[in-house]
């Protein structure tokens, strides 16, 4: 069971909570059918797991040279390639069935597009510098779009752009981790790494995080929920800045921010900041 959980990367399913965000920020979280939202979450989770397996099959040899990835079920030999392929096919079919029969009609198209983009990424596009960063970051945008379809909420352009920049920030931080947490040549971990270096990635993190903060401020000041209560926008912006600074500290000082999922699960400081931030929006939207 533990090996199967690692193969599916169930811990990574936390990323799919982005499916719930349009309903939450749209003020209809308690009006939307919760079962449909959960089905959307699981449809995306199953599809993402199938993509993880395909990617692990493709990268099995290079993963064996990675200090952490070599422990993955396929790279370590705990699961045979044929077994993994069968599991990936089952997950893909289960996700497609759920999207076709239980989600809004256009959801299956978004999921199919997400799958196609990620398969192309695994087999070729991951080797194109900068393109690889953009494609990985786009995954969160797909999640937001599916969530908006389920909740019948019109997305804010600022929210979409902010989501993309946030995920791009995380992806760049993970790339940087390849240069700081292993004695191996980063190029051996990912071929595309020969087109990057620490200086470039540090600069990119700074630029993207700055743009993300600007988009966040624009989003809050254009939100109906903050109208007349701009001090809440100020408080929430301070919390976002504090959260960014804590993550910067983890990346640049502690050298442990390469996996944002692990970091979010373990770091109490960032958990408190996130809960306070969510509490502000919950009060503004649903009070």
C-alpha positions in Angstrom: 0.0 0.0 0.0 2.8 2.4 0.9 4.5 1.7 -2.4 1.2 2.3 -4.3 0.7 5.6 -2.5 4.2 6.7 -3.4 3.7 5.7 -7.1 0.5 7.7 -7.3 2.1 10.6 -5.3 -1.0 11.0 -3.2 0.7 13.7 -1.2 0.8 15.8 -4.3 -3.0 15.7 -4.5 -3.0 18.7 -2.2 -2.3 20.8 -5.4 -5.7 19.9 -6.6 -7.4 21.9 -3.9 -7.1 24.7 -6.5 -10.2 23.2 -8.0 -12.1 24.5 -4.9 -10.7 28.0 -5.0 -13.1 29.5 -7.7 -16.1 28.4 -5.6 -14.5 29.8 -2.4 -13.4 33.2 -3.9 -16.6 33.4 -5.9 -18.7 33.4 -2.8 -20.6 30.3 -3.7 -18.7 27.6 -1.8 -21.7 26.6 0.3 -24.1 26.8 -2.7 -22.3 24.6 -5.1 -22.9 20.8 -5.0 -20.1 19.6 -2.7 -20.2 16.1 -4.3 -19.5 17.6 -7.7 -16.6 19.6 -6.4 -15.1 16.5 -4.8 -15.6 14.5 -8.0 -13.7 17.3 -9.8 -10.9 17.1 -7.2 -10.6 13.3 -7.6 -10.9 13.4 -11.4 -7.9 15.8 -11.5 -6.0 13.8 -8.9 -6.4 10.5 -10.7 -5.4 12.1 -14.0 -2.4 13.8 -12.4 -1.3 10.5 -10.9 -1.4 8.8 -14.3 0.8 11.5 -15.6 3.2 11.1 -12.7 3.5 7.4 -13.5 4.1 8.1 -17.2 6.8 10.7 -16.4 8.4 8.3 -13.9 8.5 5.6 -16.6 10.1 8.0 -19.0 12.7 9.2 -16.5 13.4 6.0 -14.6 17.1 6.0 -15.6 17.8 9.6 -14.7 15.8 9.3 -11.5 18.2 6.6 -10.4 20.9 9.3 -10.3 18.8 11.7 -8.2 19.4 11.7 -4.4 15.6 11.7 -3.7 14.0 10.4 -6.9 16.0 7.2 -6.9 13.7 6.0 -4.1 10.6 6.3 -6.3 8.8 2.9 -6.9 9.8 2.5 -10.6 13.3 3.8 -10.3 14.0 1.6 -7.3 12.5 -1.4 -9.0 9.7 -2.0 -6.5 7.1 -1.7 -9.3 7.7 -3.2 -12.7 7.2 -0.9 -15.8 4.3 -3.0 -17.1 2.5 -2.9 -13.8 3.0 0.9 -13.6 1.7 1.3 -17.2 -1.5 -0.7 -16.4 -2.1 1.4 -13.3 -1.7 4.6 -15.3 -4.2 3.4 -17.9 -6.8 2.6 -15.2 -6.3 6.0 -13.5 -6.7 7.7 -16.9 -9.9 5.9 -17.7 -11.4 6.5 -14.2 -10.7 10.2 -14.5 -12.2 10.4 -18.0 -15.3 8.5 -16.9 -15.8 10.8 -13.9 -15.4 14.0 -16.1 -17.7 12.7 -18.8 -20.6 11.6 -16.7 -20.4 13.7 -13.5 -18.8 17.0 -14.3 -19.9 19.9 -16.6 -19.6 19.0 -20.2 -16.6 21.1 -21.0 -14.6 19.7 -18.0 -13.4 16.7 -19.9 -11.9 18.9 -22.6 -9.9 20.8 -20.1 -8.7 17.6 -18.5 -7.9 16.1 -21.9 -5.9 19.2 -22.8 -4.1 19.0 -19.4 -3.2 15.4 -20.1 -2.0 16.1 -23.6 0.2 19.0 -22.6 1.8 17.0 -19.8 2.4 13.9 -22.0 4.1 16.2 -24.6 6.0 17.7 -21.7 7.2 14.4 -20.4 8.4 13.2 -23.8 9.9 16.3 -25.4 8.9 19.8 -24.2 10.6 19.3 -20.8 13.9 19.7 -22.6 13.1 23.2 -23.9 14.4 25.8 -21.5 11.8 28.3 -20.1 9.0 26.4 -22.0 9.3 23.7 -19.4 8.8 26.1 -16.6 5.7 27.7 -18.2 4.1 24.3 -19.0 4.5 23.0 -15.5 3.1 26.3 -14.1 0.1 26.1 -16.4 -1.2 23.0 -14.5 -2.5 25.2 -11.7 -4.4 27.3 -14.2 -6.1 24.2 -15.6 -7.2 23.3 -12.1 -8.6 26.8 -11.6 -10.5 26.7 -14.9 -12.1 23.3 -14.1 -13.1 24.6 -10.6 -14.7 27.6 -12.2 -16.7 25.4 -14.6 -18.0 23.3 -11.8 -18.9 26.3 -9.7 -20.2 28.4 -12.6 -18.0 31.3 -11.5 -16.5 33.8 -13.9 -12.8 34.0 -13.2 -11.0 37.3 -12.5 -8.1 37.9 -14.9 -6.1 39.0 -12.0 -6.8 35.7 -10.2 -5.8 33.7 -13.2 -2.6 35.6 -13.7 -1.7 35.5 -10.0 -2.3 31.7 -10.0 0.0 31.3 -13.0 2.8 33.5 -11.4 2.5 31.7 -8.1 2.9 28.3 -9.7 5.7 29.6 -11.9 7.5 30.8 -8.7 7.2 27.4 -7.2 8.4 25.6 -10.3 11.5 27.9 -10.5 12.2 27.2 -6.8 12.1 23.5 -7.5 14.5 23.9 -10.4 16.9 25.8 -8.2 16.8 22.9 -5.8 18.5 20.7 -8.4 21.6 23.0 -8.1 21.8 23.0 -4.3 20.7 19.6 -2.8 22.9 17.1 -4.7 26.5 16.5 -5.5 25.6 15.3 -9.0 25.8 17.6 -12.0 22.4 19.2 -12.3 22.4 18.3 -16.0 22.3 14.6 -15.0 19.1 15.2 -13.1 17.4 17.2 -15.9 18.9 17.7 -19.3 17.3 21.2 -19.5 19.4 22.3 -16.5 22.3 22.9 -18.7 20.5 26.0 -19.9 20.0 27.3 -16.3 22.3 28.4 -13.4 21.8 29.7 -9.9 22.1 33.4 -10.9 19.4 33.0 -13.6 17.0 31.1 -11.3 17.6 33.5 -8.4 16.8 36.5 -10.7 13.8 34.7 -12.1 12.4 34.0 -8.6 12.8 37.7 -7.7 11.0 38.9 -10.9 8.2 36.5 -10.7 7.5 37.0 -7.0 7.4 40.8 -7.5 4.9 40.5 -10.4 2.9 38.1 -8.3 2.7 40.6 -5.5 1.6 43.3 -7.9 -1.2 41.1 -9.3 -2.3 40.2 -5.8 -2.7 43.9 -4.8 -4.6 44.6 -8.1 -6.8 41.6 -7.4 -7.7 42.7 -3.9 -8.3 46.3 -4.8 -10.6 45.3 -7.7 -12.5 42.8 -5.6 -16.1 43.7 -4.5 -15.4 42.0 -1.2 -12.7 44.6 -0.2 -14.7 47.6 -1.3 -14.9 50.0 1.7 -12.7 47.7 3.8 -9.3 48.4 2.3 -7.6 47.8 5.6 -8.4 44.1 5.2 -6.7 44.2 1.8 -3.6 45.8 3.5 -3.5 43.1 6.2 -3.9 40.3 3.6 -1.1 41.8 1.5 1.2 41.9 4.5 0.5 38.2 5.2 1.3 37.3 1.6 4.6 39.3 1.9 5.4 37.5 5.2 4.7 34.1 3.6 6.9 34.9 0.6 9.7 36.0 2.9 9.5 32.8 4.9 9.7 30.8 1.7 12.6 32.9 0.5 14.3 32.0 3.8 13.7 28.3 3.3 15.0 28.5 -0.3 18.1 30.8 0.2 19.1 30.2 3.8 17.9 26.8 4.8 18.1 25.2 1.3 14.9 23.2 2.0 12.2 24.8 -0.1 12.6 22.7 -3.2 9.4 20.7 -2.5 6.7 23.2 -1.7 4.3 20.4 -0.8 6.6 19.0 1.9 7.4 22.5 3.0 3.7 23.4 3.5 3.0 20.2 5.4 6.0 20.6 7.8 6.5 24.4 8.3 4.3 25.7 11.2 5.0 29.3 10.4 3.7 29.1 6.8 0.7 27.2 8.0 -0.3 29.9 10.5 0.2 32.6 7.8 -2.0 30.6 5.4 -4.8 30.0 8.0 -4.8 33.7 8.9 -5.0 34.7 5.2 -7.8 32.3 4.5 -9.7 33.5 7.6 -9.6 37.1 6.3 -11.1 36.1 3.0 -13.7 33.8 4.6 -14.8 36.7 6.8 -15.0 39.2 3.9 -16.8 36.8 1.6 -19.1 34.9 3.9 -19.7 37.2 6.9 
